[in-house]
Amino acid sequence: MKKVVEILAPAGSFESMKAAVAAGADAVYMGGSRFGARAFAENPEEDKLLEAIDYVHLHGKKLYLTVNTLMKEQEMGELYQYLLPYYRQGLDAAIVQDMGVFSFIRENFPDLAIHASTQMSTTGVYGAGILKSLGAERVVTAREISLKEIKQIHDNVDVEIESFVHGALCYCYSGQCLFSSLIGGRSGNRGRCAQTCRLPYEIKKDGKVIGKKEDRYVLSLKDLSTLDIIPDMIEAGVFSMKIEGRMKNPRYTAGVVSIYRKYTDLYLSQGREGYFVKEEDRKSLLDLFDRGGQTDGYYKKHNGRDMVVWKGKPAFRQGNQELYDYLDETYVEKQVKEPVRGQAFLEEGQSACLLLEAFGHEVTVVGDLVQQAQNQPMTEEKVRKQLDKTGNTPFYFESLEIHLNGNAFLPVQALNNLRRRGLEEIETAILNQFRRADRTEIADTEKVSKVDLKTAEEPTLTVSLERPDCLETAAIHPRVHRIYIDAAEFEPTKWKSYVEICHRNGKECMLTLPHIFRTRAEQFLDKYKKELKEASFDGFLIRSLEEVAYLKQKEIKGKMIFDFGMYGMNSEAQKLFLEMGADELTWPVELNNRELGKLRTPGELLIYGRLPMMVTAQCIHQGVEQCDKAPGLLMMKDRMGKEFPVRNHCTFCYNSIYNSTPVSLHGFTDGIKALAPTSLRLQFTIENKEQTRDVIKYFSEEFYQGQKKELPFDEFTRGHFKRGVE
C-alpha cells in the first residue's frame, strides 16, 4: 500500500490559503479572528474563514483552525459561539495548546478532531500517549526532538504525527517561553510574541564579556529546511509535514509548498535510490526568505553552534524577481479548478436535463422544455461551447457528452441557467458531506464547584531550591512547610539524605522534575530508580505531561504538584489536571490578581523568585565557549543593560534563561489572602545561602506576622500580578 504523507501549509490570509492549495498542499492551518498563536497575521473574519473551509473542501483539501493560545477564565465562555459556525461548516480539526480548550472541545464538539499543538512541548512517548488517551487524533511534536524520538512515538502510540519541516525556529521550547511576556507584556502563549530572541545580547562570565565581538545574536536561530532528510522523516513516522510561516506572504507559501510537494512526491515514487535535491531548489528557498542561513534543525543532533545566526540580518538583499514572477503567475494568481464529468440531454418536446459527476457525487438538474427549432436546430458544438463556460466556478468539464434528439432548440439563457444550476448543485452536494448538524446544547461547566484541596486557614510556605548548599538554611526555618529540590542539581546518590534533613526538621520534601522530559531524563531516572524509591520523597513537582505518565507507568508513588508551566489558566484546564492525578496545582504566572480570583481551584502562588523566561535545547555555554558537560552560570546582557542569568542543566542537557530580577509580591499581603491560595512559594535559583535565609525570613515575617522591614534585595518586578498579559 502506498504511503500517504500530508503537506501542511501555513495560511495567514485567504490569499495565502489559495496559493497553498494551488501549489499542492494537502491541508492548510489558519487562525480565525481570535485565539490563534499568530495574533498579528491577517487572520480572516468569520465569513471569510467559512468561505476558506468551503474552498479547501471543494478542492479535496483540509483546513485546521488554530485555537492554540492559553485562555483566561472569562474567554472560555466565548469559545462555544466562536467555534460553532466553523464546526457547522465542516472544520476538519482544531489545533489546541490549552488543556481547558482541549477538554471543552472534547465535551462540546466530540466529533471534531483535536490536534495537540507544538506549544504543548510533546517530546516523547509518555506525553503523546496521554494526549492520545484524552482524545487527540494528532500530536504536533516539539521542534527539538530527534528522528529517533519521533520513531519511538510512531512505534508505541497510535496517533498521527505532525512535525515541522520548514520555517522559523524558536530558540525556546515552544510553550515554555515567557521572555516576551515578562519584558513587554506580550505573551507568546497568547499569540503576541515580540521576538525578543532576534535581538543582540552580550554573554558574560565572571563579569567579563566572552565570545566573539561580532557574535551577538546568540538567541537567533537559522530557519529550518529539511529537504535533505525528507526520507528520514517519513520513515521515522511523520505523517504531516508542517511548514511554518503564517506571517509571510502568499508567494512564500506557494514557493515553499511547491518545493516540499515536489520532493515528498519524489521520495514516495522513487524511494531513496531516486531521491536527490537540486541546488536551484535550495537557492529558491533562500531567495524566498533568508534570516542568515538554513539548518536541518534538531532531528539529527541535540543542539549546535551552527544552528545559530550569530550576526544580524542584512538590511537589504537583492530579490529574485524571476522566481517571484513565476510563483505569482503559476500559483498565487492561478484559479484552481476541479474536473467535472457531464452529460446534457436535449430532446425536442422534453425538459432539458444535465447530469454532473464530481468527487463521487452525482446531481441531475432539469431545465426548460426543449422547443422545436423554427429555423436551424442546435448543434453539439454550440451546446458544448455554451455549457463549457464555467467562468469563476471551481470547476471545468473534464468530459461533456451532448445528447441531441430531434429538431431541438433551447435559448442561450436557458442553457446558461441549466449549467449554472448544475454547477451550484454539484458544489452543494460536495460541501454537504462536510456540514454538521447544529449543536444546541453546551456542557454545563458551571456545575464544577471549587475543589476542596483541604486548605488550611492560612497558606503554608514552600521553598524551591536549585542549589544544594541552601537546603539546610531552608530546612531549619520554622515557617517553611515544604521544600522542592531540583533533580538536575541535587546529587541523586544523596537524595535520601536530603529527604532526611527535611523530615528531621518537619518539612515535606519534593523532587522537582525537569522542565523538559526527554530520553536523557528517562534514562537518568531509570538509572537512579533505586535511589528514587529509597529516598521516599513526599512527592514531585511536575513540569510536563511526560512526567505524569512516566511516574504512573513506573509505579513511583508520591503527591503530584503541577507547576505553573502546566498552564492551568482556566477552570476547565485545572479540572482536567485534577482528573489526571494532580494533588495540587500551581497558579499560572501570566494571570493578574483579578484573573486568579476567577479560578475555581485553589493553588500555590509564587510570591518570590526569578522566573525561567526560556527553557532551551540550545546551550549558550557551548555556543560561545565549548561543551565541557560542566554546569555553570553565565549572564546575558541586553541593549538596556539588564543581565539575565543563564544556567546550563547538564544532567538533562537544557538551558534555563532567568529574568534579570526576581518577582516579588511583598506588600500585597491582604490581596494575596483574599485569593486564598493553598501555599506561597519562594523560588530560589542563583541565590546563595545568606540571600536565601534573608528572603525566607523577610516573607515569613511580613506575611505571617505583619512585620514590614527593609527588603533583602535591591531590584524586583511585580511580574504579572497587577498588569497581566493581553
C-alpha positions in Angstrom: 0.0 0.0 0.0 1.4 3.4 -1.0 2.4 5.5 2.0 0.4 8.8 2.4 2.1 11.9 3.6 0.4 15.3 4.2 1.9 18.6 3.1 0.5 21.1 5.6 0.8 24.8 4.7 0.5 28.0 6.7 -2.2 30.4 5.7 -2.2 33.8 7.4 -4.6 35.2 4.9 -7.3 34.0 2.5 -4.8 34.7 -0.4 -2.1 32.5 1.2 -4.7 29.7 1.6 -5.5 29.8 -2.1 -1.8 29.9 -3.0 -1.1 26.9 -0.8 -3.9 24.9 -2.5 -2.7 25.8 -5.9 0.9 24.8 -5.0 -0.1 21.3 -3.9 -0.8 21.5 -0.2 -3.0 18.7 1.2 -4.1 20.9 4.1 -3.8 24.4 5.5 -3.8 25.7 9.0 -5.3 29.1 9.7 -6.3 31.3 12.6 -9.6 33.0 13.0 -10.2 36.4 14.5 -9.4 35.1 18.0 -7.4 32.5 20.0 -4.6 31.9 17.4 -0.9 31.9 18.1 -0.3 34.5 15.4 -2.4 37.4 16.5 -0.7 39.8 14.1 -1.3 37.7 11.0 -4.0 38.8 8.5 -6.4 36.3 10.1 -9.8 36.3 8.3 -13.0 37.2 9.9 -15.8 34.7 10.3 -17.4 35.0 6.9 -14.0 34.7 5.1 -12.9 31.8 7.2 -16.2 30.0 6.4 -15.5 30.6 2.7 -12.0 29.2 3.2 -13.4 26.0 4.7 -15.6 25.6 1.6 -12.8 26.5 -0.7 -10.4 23.8 0.5 -13.1 21.2 0.6 -14.1 21.9 -3.0 -10.5 21.2 -3.9 -10.2 18.0 -1.9 -8.1 19.6 0.9 -8.5 20.2 4.6 -8.4 23.2 6.9 -7.3 23.1 10.5 -8.2 26.0 12.8 -5.5 27.3 15.2 -7.1 27.6 18.7 -3.7 27.3 20.2 -3.4 30.0 22.8 -3.8 29.8 26.5 -7.3 31.1 27.5 -8.4 33.0 30.5 -11.4 32.1 32.5 -13.6 34.8 31.1 -12.7 33.8 27.5 -13.8 30.2 27.9 -17.4 31.4 27.9 -16.9 32.8 24.4 -15.4 29.7 22.9 -18.6 27.8 22.1 -20.1 30.5 20.0 -16.7 31.2 18.3 -16.2 27.6 17.2 -19.9 26.8 16.4 -20.0 28.3 12.8 -16.8 26.7 11.8 -17.9 23.4 13.2 -21.2 23.5 11.3 -19.3 24.4 8.1 -17.2 21.3 8.3 -13.9 22.4 10.0 -11.5 19.4 9.8 -9.7 19.9 13.1 -8.7 22.3 15.9 -5.1 22.8 16.9 -5.0 23.3 20.6 -2.5 24.2 23.3 -4.7 24.9 26.4 -5.8 21.7 28.2 -9.0 23.5 29.1 -9.8 24.1 25.5 -8.9 20.5 24.8 -11.4 19.3 27.4 -14.0 21.8 26.2 -13.9 20.7 22.6 -13.9 17.1 23.6 -17.1 17.6 25.6 -19.0 20.0 23.3 -17.8 19.1 19.8 -16.9 15.4 20.3 -16.7 14.6 16.5 -14.2 17.5 15.9 -10.7 16.2 15.6 -8.2 17.7 18.1 -4.5 18.2 17.2 -2.2 18.8 20.1 -0.1 21.9 19.3 3.6 22.0 19.4 3.0 24.6 22.2 2.3 21.6 24.4 6.0 20.7 24.2 5.3 17.0 23.5 8.8 15.4 23.5 8.1 11.6 23.7 6.0 8.5 24.1 4.7 9.4 27.5 3.2 12.7 26.6 1.9 11.5 23.2 0.3 8.6 25.0 -1.6 10.8 27.5 -2.8 13.1 24.7 -4.0 10.1 22.7 -5.9 8.7 25.7 -7.5 12.1 26.2 -8.8 12.2 22.6 -6.1 13.7 20.5 -6.1 12.5 16.9 -2.7 14.1 16.1 0.3 15.3 18.0 2.5 18.1 16.7 5.9 17.3 18.1 8.2 19.7 19.8 10.7 21.1 17.2 13.6 20.0 19.3 13.1 16.2 19.3 15.1 13.8 17.2 14.0 11.5 14.5 14.7 8.6 16.9 12.3 10.1 19.5 9.7 10.6 16.7 10.0 7.0 15.7 9.5 5.9 19.3 6.3 7.8 19.4 5.2 6.3 16.0 6.1 2.8 17.1 4.4 3.0 20.5 1.4 5.4 20.2 -1.4 5.1 17.7 -1.6 8.8 16.9 -0.8 10.9 13.8 2.5 12.7 14.0 2.9 16.2 12.6 6.4 17.7 12.6 7.8 21.0 11.3 9.9 20.7 8.1 10.5 24.3 7.1 10.4 27.8 8.6 11.4 29.8 11.6 12.8 28.0 14.7 12.1 29.3 18.2 15.2 29.4 20.5 13.0 28.2 23.3 10.9 25.0 23.6 7.5 26.2 22.3 5.1 26.8 25.1 8.0 27.3 27.6 8.8 30.9 26.7 8.0 33.9 28.9 10.6 36.2 27.6 8.4 38.5 25.5 5.7 38.3 28.2 7.9 39.4 31.1 9.8 42.0 29.2 6.9 43.7 27.3 3.7 42.1 28.4 3.2 40.4 25.0 2.8 36.7 25.7 3.9 34.1 23.2 1.4 31.8 24.8 -1.3 34.3 23.8 -0.1 34.7 20.2 1.7 38.1 20.7 5.4 37.2 20.7 7.6 40.3 20.3 10.5 38.1 19.1 13.0 39.2 21.8 15.2 36.3 20.7 16.0 38.2 17.5 17.8 41.0 19.4 21.5 41.2 20.2 22.9 40.2 23.6 26.4 40.1 25.3 27.4 37.0 27.2 29.4 37.5 30.4 31.2 35.1 32.6 32.6 36.2 36.0 31.9 39.8 34.9 33.8 39.6 31.6 32.3 39.5 28.1 33.1 36.2 26.3 32.7 35.0 22.8 33.4 36.9 19.5 32.6 40.5 19.5 30.5 40.2 16.3 28.5 37.2 17.5 25.8 39.0 19.5 22.6 37.4 18.1 23.0 34.4 20.4 19.3 33.5 20.5 18.5 34.0 16.8 18.3 30.6 15.1 18.6 29.9 11.4 15.5 28.8 9.6 14.6 25.1 9.4 15.0 23.4 6.0 14.7 19.6 5.8 14.8 18.8 2.1 17.8 16.5 2.6 16.1 14.5 5.3 12.6 14.1 4.0 13.1 10.4 3.5 14.3 10.1 7.1 11.3 12.0 8.4 8.8 9.9 6.5 10.5 6.7 7.6 10.5 7.8 11.2 6.7 8.1 11.1 6.0 11.7 10.3 2.6 11.8 8.6 2.1 15.6 8.3 5.0 17.7 7.1 4.3 21.2 8.6 5.6 24.4 7.0 5.8 27.4 9.3 5.0 30.9 8.1 1.6 32.3 8.8 3.1 35.8 9.0 4.6 35.5 5.5 3.1 36.4 2.1 1.3 34.1 -0.4 4.3 34.0 -2.6 6.4 32.5 0.2 3.7 30.0 0.9 3.3 28.9 -2.7 7.1 28.6 -3.3 7.8 26.6 -0.2 4.8 24.3 -0.6 5.6 23.6 -4.2 9.2 22.5 -3.4 8.2 20.3 -0.5 5.4 18.8 -2.6 7.9 18.0 -5.3 10.4 16.3 -3.1 7.9 14.4 -1.0 6.4 13.0 -4.1 9.8 12.2 -5.5 10.6 10.1 -2.4 7.2 8.4 -2.4 7.5 7.4 -6.0 11.3 6.8 -6.4 12.4 5.8 -2.9 15.8 6.7 -1.5 17.5 5.4 -4.7 15.9 8.1 -6.8 16.0 10.9 -4.3 18.3 13.9 -4.8 17.9 17.6 -4.2 18.7 20.2 -6.8 20.8 23.1 -5.8 18.4 25.5 -7.6 15.6 24.5 -5.2 17.8 25.1 -2.2 18.5 28.6 -3.6 14.9 29.2 -4.2 14.1 28.6 -0.6 16.8 31.0 0.5 15.5 33.6 -2.0 12.0 33.3 -0.5 13.3 34.1 3.0 16.8 34.1 4.5 17.5 35.3 8.0 21.1 34.1 8.0 21.2 30.6 6.6 19.3 27.4 7.0 19.6 24.3 9.2 18.0 20.8 9.3 17.4 21.5 13.0 17.4 19.1 15.8 16.3 16.0 14.0 19.8 14.5 13.9 21.6 16.4 16.7 20.7 17.8 20.1 21.9 21.3 19.5 24.8 23.1 17.9 26.5 26.4 17.3 25.9 26.0 13.5 22.2 26.3 14.1 22.5 29.9 15.4 22.7 33.0 13.1 25.0 34.9 15.5 25.1 38.0 13.3 22.4 40.5 12.4 20.2 40.1 9.3 21.4 42.1 6.3 19.4 45.3 5.8 19.0 44.7 2.1 19.1 41.6 -0.1 18.5 41.6 -3.9 15.3 39.8 -4.7 14.9 37.0 -7.2 12.3 38.7 -9.4 12.2 35.9 -11.9 11.3 33.4 -9.2 8.7 35.8 -7.8 7.0 36.4 -11.1 6.9 32.6 -11.8 5.3 31.9 -8.4 2.8 34.7 -8.8 1.7 33.5 -12.3 1.8 29.8 -11.5 0.2 29.7 -8.1 -0.7 33.0 -6.4 -2.8 34.3 -9.3 -4.0 30.9 -10.5 -7.6 29.9 -10.4 -7.7 26.3 -9.4 -10.4 24.2 -10.9 -11.6 20.7 -10.3 -12.8 18.2 -13.0 -16.5 17.6 -13.6 -17.9 15.0 -15.9 -21.2 15.9 -17.6 -24.0 14.7 -19.8 -26.5 17.0 -21.4 -29.8 15.6 -22.8 -31.7 17.8 -25.2 -34.7 16.2 -26.8 -37.4 18.0 -28.7 -40.6 18.2 -26.6 -38.8 17.1 -23.4 -37.3 19.1 -20.5 -33.6 19.8 -20.8 -31.5 17.7 -18.5 -27.9 18.0 -17.2 -26.2 15.2 -15.3 -23.0 16.1 -13.5 -20.5 13.9 -11.6 -17.5 15.0 -9.4 -15.7 13.7 -6.3 -18.0 10.7 -6.3 -21.2 12.8 -6.2 -23.9 12.9 -8.9 -26.6 15.5 -9.5 -29.3 15.9 -12.1 -30.9 19.2 -12.9 -34.0 19.6 -15.1 -34.4 22.8 -17.2 -36.8 24.3 -19.6 -38.8 22.5 -22.3 -36.7 21.8 -25.4 -38.5 23.6 -28.3 -38.8 22.7 -32.0 -36.3 24.7 -34.0 -38.0 27.2 -36.2 -35.0 27.7 -38.4 -31.7 26.0 -37.7 -31.6 23.3 -34.9 -29.0 23.4 -32.2 -25.6 21.6 -32.9 -23.5 19.7 -30.5 -20.7 22.3 -31.0 -22.9 25.2 -30.0 -24.3 23.5 -26.9 -20.8 22.5 -25.8 -19.5 26.0 -26.3 -22.2 27.4 -24.0 -22.0 24.7 -21.3 -18.2 24.9 -21.2 -18.3 28.4 -19.9 -17.7 27.5 -16.2 -16.3 31.0 -15.5 -15.4 31.8 -11.9 -16.8 28.5 -10.6 -14.4 25.9 -9.0 -15.0 23.5 -11.9 -14.1 22.7 -15.5 -15.5 20.0 -17.7 -13.2 17.1 -17.9 -15.7 15.4 -20.2 -19.0 16.6 -21.6 -21.3 14.4 -23.6 -24.0 16.1 -25.6 -27.1 14.1 -26.5 -29.3 15.8 -29.1 -32.5 14.3 -30.3 -34.9 15.7 -32.9 -35.1 19.2 -34.2 -34.1 20.6 -30.8 -33.7 24.2 -29.8 -33.1 25.9 -26.4 -32.4 29.6 -25.9 -28.9 30.5 -24.7 -30.3 31.9 -21.5 -31.9 28.6 -20.7 -28.7 26.7 -21.4 -26.8 29.1 -19.2 -29.3 28.6 -16.4 -29.1 24.9 -16.7 -25.3 25.0 -16.5 -25.4 27.4 -13.5 -27.9 25.4 -11.5 -26.0 22.2 -12.3 -22.7 23.5 -11.1 -24.3 25.0 -8.0 -25.9 21.7 -7.1 -22.7 19.7 -7.5 -20.9 22.2 -5.4 -23.6 21.9 -2.7 -23.5 18.1 -2.9 -19.7 18.1 -2.3 -19.9 20.5 0.6 -22.9 18.9 2.2 -20.8 15.9 3.1 -18.8 18.2 5.4 -21.7 20.0 7.0 -22.6 19.1 10.6 -25.9 19.4 12.3 -26.4 22.3 14.6 -25.4 21.8 18.2 -27.8 23.5 20.6 -26.5 22.0 23.9 -23.4 23.0 25.7 -21.9 21.2 28.6 -22.7 23.0 31.9 -19.2 23.9 33.1 -20.9 26.0 35.9 -21.6 22.7 37.7 -17.9 22.5 38.5 -17.6 23.7 42.1 -14.5 25.0 43.7 -12.5 21.9 44.5 -11.6 21.2 48.2 -7.9 20.6 48.4 -8.1 20.6 52.2 -6.7 24.1 52.5 -5.6 25.4 55.9 -6.9 28.6 57.3 -3.8 30.3 56.1 -1.5 29.2 53.2 1.6 27.2 54.0 5.1 28.4 52.9 7.1 26.4 50.4 10.6 26.8 49.2 12.0 25.7 45.8 15.8 25.3 45.6 18.3 24.8 42.8 21.4 25.0 45.0 22.1 22.1 47.4 24.1 24.4 49.7 20.9 26.3 50.6 19.0 23.2 51.8 20.0 23.4 55.5 19.1 27.1 55.5 15.6 26.4 54.3 15.0 23.3 56.4 15.7 24.9 59.7 13.3 27.8 59.3 10.2 27.0 61.4 7.7 28.6 59.0 8.7 26.5 55.9 6.3 23.6 55.3 7.7 22.1 52.1 10.9 22.1 50.1 11.3 21.3 46.4 14.8 20.2 45.4 15.8 20.2 41.8 16.7 16.8 40.2 19.2 18.5 37.9 21.3 20.0 40.7 20.9 17.7 43.7 23.1 14.6 43.6 20.8 11.5 43.3 23.2 9.4 45.5 22.4 11.9 48.3 18.6 12.1 47.7 17.9 10.0 50.8 20.0 12.3 53.0 18.3 15.4 51.6 14.9 13.9 52.4 16.0 13.0 55.9 17.2 16.6 56.5 13.8 17.9 55.5 11.9 15.2 57.5 14.1 15.7 60.6 13.0 19.4 60.5 9.3 18.6 60.0 9.3 19.5 56.3 7.9 17.7 53.3 10.5 17.1 50.6 9.5 17.0 46.9 11.7 16.3 43.9 11.5 18.9 41.2 11.5 17.1 37.8 12.9 18.8 34.7 11.1 21.4 32.6 11.7 19.1 29.6 11.4 15.4 29.9 13.1 13.5 27.1 15.1 10.3 26.6 18.0 11.6 28.8 15.7 12.4 31.7 14.1 8.9 31.4 17.5 7.3 31.3 18.6 9.3 34.3 15.6 8.4 36.5 15.7 4.8 35.4 19.4 4.7 36.4 18.6 6.1 39.8 15.3 4.3 40.3 16.6 2.5 43.4 17.8 5.8 44.9 14.5 7.4 44.0 12.4 4.8 45.8 14.7 4.6 48.8 14.6 8.4 49.2 10.9 8.3 49.9 10.1 11.7 48.5 6.8 13.0 49.6 6.0 13.9 46.0 7.1 15.5 42.8 6.9 18.9 41.2 5.6 18.1 37.7 6.6 20.3 34.8 5.4 18.2 31.8 2.8 15.7 30.8 5.6 13.2 30.1 6.4 13.1 33.8 2.8 12.3 34.8 2.8 9.2 32.6 6.3 8.2 33.5 5.6 8.1 37.2 2.4 6.2 36.8 4.0 3.6 34.4 7.0 3.1 36.7 4.6 2.9 39.8 6.5 5.6 41.6 4.4 6.9 44.5 4.0 10.4 45.9 2.0 13.5 45.5 2.0 15.3 42.2 2.1 19.1 42.3 1.7 20.5 38.8 4.0 23.5 38.3 2.9 26.8 36.8 4.3 25.7 33.4 1.5 23.2 33.2 -0.7 26.2 32.5 -4.0 25.8 34.4 -5.1 29.2 33.1 -8.8 28.4 33.4 -11.0 26.2 35.5 -11.5 23.7 32.7 -7.8 23.1 32.5 -7.5 22.8 36.2 -10.3 20.3 36.4 -8.7 18.1 33.8 -5.3 18.3 35.6 -7.0 17.1 38.8 -8.7 14.2 36.8 -5.2 13.3 35.5 -4.0 12.8 39.1 -2.7 16.2 40.2 -2.9 16.5 44.0 -2.2 20.2 43.9 -1.8 22.9 41.3 0.5 25.9 41.0 -1.3 29.0 39.7 -0.1 30.4 36.3 2.3 33.3 36.4 0.7 35.2 33.5 -2.6 35.9 35.2 -3.1 39.0 37.3 -4.7 39.0 40.7 -8.2 39.7 39.4 -7.9 36.8 36.9 -6.5 34.5 39.6 -9.6 35.3 41.7 -11.8 33.8 38.9 -10.2 30.4 39.1 -12.2 27.8 41.0 -9.4 25.6 42.2 -7.1 26.7 45.0 -3.4 26.6 44.1 0.1 27.5 45.1 1.1 31.1 44.4 4.7 32.1 43.6 5.5 35.2 45.6 9.2 35.4 45.1 11.7 34.1 42.5 13.4 34.5 39.2 11.1 33.1 36.5 12.6 31.0 33.7 12.0 33.1 30.7 13.3 30.4 28.3 13.9 26.7 28.5 16.1 25.7 25.6 17.7 22.7 23.9 20.4 25.1 22.7 23.3 25.8 25.1 24.8 29.3 25.3 27.8 27.9 27.1 28.5 25.5 24.3 27.9 28.2 21.7 30.3 30.9 23.0 32.8 28.5 24.6 32.6 24.7 24.3 30.6 21.9 25.8 32.6 20.5 28.8 29.5 19.0 30.5 30.1 21.2 33.5 27.0 23.0 34.9 27.7 26.7 35.3 26.2 30.2 35.3 26.6 32.8 32.6 25.0 36.3 32.3 23.2 37.5 29.2 23.2 41.3 28.9 20.6 43.1 26.7 20.8 46.5 25.0 19.2 48.2 28.0 21.9 46.9 30.3 19.8 44.2 32.0 21.6 41.0 32.8 19.8 37.6 32.7 21.3 34.6 34.4 21.7 31.5 32.2 22.1 28.1 33.8 23.1 25.0 31.8 21.4 21.9 33.4 23.9 19.3 32.0 22.1 16.4 33.7 19.2 16.8 31.3 21.0 18.9 28.7 18.9 22.1 28.6 19.4 25.7 29.5 17.3 28.0 31.6 17.4 31.7 31.0 16.1 33.5 34.1 14.6 37.0 34.4 17.0 39.8 35.3 15.1 40.5 38.5 13.0 38.3 40.8 9.2 38.5 41.0 8.4 39.8 44.5 4.8 40.2 45.8 5.8 41.9 49.1 3.3 44.5 50.2 0.3 42.6 48.8 -0.5 40.5 51.9 -4.2 41.5 52.0 -4.7 40.9 48.3 -3.0 37.5 48.4 -5.0 36.4 51.4 -8.2 37.3 49.6 -7.3 34.9 46.8 -7.0 32.1 49.4 -4.0 30.2 47.9 -3.1 26.8 49.4 0.5 27.8 49.7 3.0 30.5 48.9 6.2 29.7 47.1 9.7 31.2 47.4 11.7 30.1 44.4 15.4 30.3 44.6 17.7 29.8 41.6 21.0 31.6 41.8 20.7 32.9 45.4 23.4 31.9 47.9 22.7 30.7 51.5 22.6 34.2 53.0 20.3 35.6 50.4 18.0 32.5 50.7 17.9 32.9 54.5 17.1 36.6 54.3 14.3 36.2 51.8 12.7 33.4 53.8 12.9 35.5 56.9 11.5 38.6 55.3 8.4 37.0 53.7 7.6 34.8 56.7 7.7 37.9 59.0 5.7 40.1 56.6 3.0 37.7 55.6 2.5 35.7 58.7 3.5 38.3 61.4 2.6 41.5 59.7 6.1 42.9 60.1 7.5 45.2 57.4 11.2 45.6 57.3 13.9 46.6 54.8 13.8 44.4 51.6 16.7 41.9 51.4 17.1 42.6 47.7 17.6 45.8 45.6 15.7 45.1 42.4 12.4 43.3 41.8 9.5 43.1 39.4 5.8 42.6 40.2 5.6 40.1 37.3 2.0 39.9 36.0 0.3 40.0 39.4 -1.0 43.5 38.7 -0.8 44.0 34.9 -1.3 40.6 33.5 -1.0 40.0 29.7 -3.2 40.9 26.8 
